[in-house]
Amino acid sequence: MREKIGLFFGSFNPIHNGHLMLANYLAEYGGLDEIWFVVSPQNPFKDKKSLLADRHRLYMVEMAIKDDERFQVCDIEFYMPQPSYTIDTLTRLQERHPNTDFYLICGMDNIESFKKWKNYEAILQYHHMMVYPRKGYSSNELVEHPSVTVVEAPEIEVSSTFIRNAISEGKDVRYFVPKDVYKYIVDMHFYEKKEK
C-alpha cells in the first residue's frame, strides 16, 4: 500500500504554532500518513539576508515536532544546488521513495505565483497539491485542476515575519512559538534589534 506523505516546505524562520496547527489539521483531516517539514535553505522568491543559518532553523523544527510521531523533519534541500526548486526536490524524493505519494502543502497565496515556479506543469502532472486558505487570497483556475485539493483548514494569521518583527521590537512572543523554540530564540538572541 502506498504511503501518503504531505510535504510542508518552508523557511521556518522561525517555525511557529501556526505551522504546527496547520500540520495537525492536515494530519487529522487530510488523509495523510505523515507530514514532513522540508526546511528550505533559500527560497528563490525570498531575500536570504533575513534568514537564520540553516542549522538553527532545522534545529528549531526538530525541537518543535520531536514529540509527534506524525511529523518528520527533512533536510534534503541542504544537499541540493541552490536556490532550491520544488520540482527538483520532489523528483529526488520520489526517486528515494518510489512507493510513496507526495502531497505538496501550500497556501492559497502560493497559487497566485504558482505559474512562475520552475516546471510547474510537471508538479501538477506527477504530484498532488493540498492548498489551504490564506486571508486576502482567493482561488484561481488552478484549484480546479484534478491534482489540486483545497482543504477547509482554519485560517491562521500568525506568520514568521510577525514573530521576527515583534522580537525586534522587544515584544514577548512566548505563546506564538513552541516552548523549546522560544527558549532557544531568547538564549541565542535571534531576531533582536542590533544596537548601532
N, C-alpha and C positions, 0 to 999 in steps of 0.2 A: 504494500500500500504506500502510495506516495505521500510524503510529508508536506504539509503546508507551512511555509516559513514566511513571516512578514519581515520585510527589511525596512527599518526605520533609519533612514540616512539623516545625518545632521552634523553640524559643527559641535553641538552640545557645549556651548561656550558661555555659561555652564549648562549642564543638564539641570532641569528644574522639575517641580512637581507636576506641571502641566504636561511635560513629556511622559511622565510615568502614568498619569491619569488616562491619557490617550492610549498608551500601550496597554494598560489594564483593560480599557473598554474594548479594544480590538482583539485582545486575547480571549475575552469572555463572549463577545457578540459577533466577532468577525470570522469565526470558524477556523482560526489559525492554531497550529500546534505549538509554535514558539514565535517569539519576536526577537530579532537580532538588531541591536543598536549598532549601526555601521558608522563609526566615528570617522569623519572626513578630515583629512589634513588640510585641504584647501578647496573650497567651493569656487568654481570658476567665476561665479557671479558675486562673490564677496571679497571685501578688502582683507588681505591677510594680516595687516598691521594690528588689528584689534583682537586677533586670535591668541589665546594662550598656547604654549607649546603642546604639541600632540600628546606627549606622555601625561601631562597634567589633566587634559580633558578626558583621555582614556581612563585614567585612574579614578576620576570623579564618577564616570559612568559605571565603572566596576563597583565602586562603593555604593552607588545608588541602587543597583539591581542585584546585589550579591545574595539577598535573602529570597529571591523569587526565581524558582526553577523554570518558569515560563520564559524568562528573559536571558539573553546571552549578549555579550559584547563582541564585536567583530572589528578587527583592525586591519583587514585585508588591504585597504586603500593606502596604508602606510608603506606598503611594499610594491606599490604600483607607480608608474610615471605620473607626475603632477603637472598641471592640475588634474584631478581625478574626474572622470566622466562616468555617469551612472551606467551607461550601456557596457563599458569595459568591465566594470565591477560585476555587473550581472552575468556577463559572459564567463568571467573567471570563476565566479561562484557556481554557476551551472556546470562547468567542467569538473569542478571538485565534488559536486553533489548532484550527480545525474538523475537520481531518483527523488528529487525534491522539486516542488512547485514553489517558486519565489513570487511573493506579492510585494510590490513596491508601495510603500506607505507614503503618501504625500498630501499636503494641504491644498485646498481649492486655490490658494494664491499661486501655487506652482503650476496649476493648469493654464493660467494666463500666459506663462512664458514657456510652456512645455514644447512648443514647436521650435523653440530656439535650442533645445537640447540636442546634443550630438546623437545622430541616428535615432531620433525619437520614434520613427516608424517601426524600427526593429524592436524597441521596447514594447510597443503595443502588439506587435506580431507574435513575440515569443514569451511574453511575461504578462502578469496581471497587475493591475493597479488598484489600490484602495485609497479613495480620496475622502478626506474628512473636511467638514466645513470650517471656514475661516471668516470672521466678521469682516464685512465690507467687500467680500469677493463672491461673485455669482458664477454659476456654471456656464460652460460654453459647449460647443458641439462635441468636444472630446468626451464628455461624460456619457454620450450616447454610444460610444464605442463598446463592442462586446467584451473587450478586455478590461474595461473600467467599471468598478463598483463604487458608488457613492454611499458612504456609511453615515448613519444619523448620530454620530458621536456628539456629545455636548461641546459647544463652542468654548474653548479655553483661551482666554485673552492674555495669560501670562506669557512673557517672552524673555529670551536670554538678554535681549537688548535692554528691556526694562530693568532686569536684575543688575546688569553691569552699570547702567546709569544710576540706579538707586545707590549702589555701593559707592560709586564715585562721589555721590553727594553725601556720603556718611550715614545713609539710612540702614536700618536693621531689616534684613530680609529673611530672617531665620525660618519663617513658615512658608516661604516660597520654594525652598530647595530642601532636599533630604538632609536630615540632621548631620550625618557624617560629612556630606559635601559642604554644608555651611561651615562646619568647624575647619575643614581644610582650607576653604577660601579665606576665612579670617586669619588662620595661622600663617598662611602664605602671603597675606596682604594682596591677594589678587583683586584687580579692578579698582583699587583705591586710587583716588586722585593723587597724582605725583606732585610733590611740592616743587615749586620753581626756585 
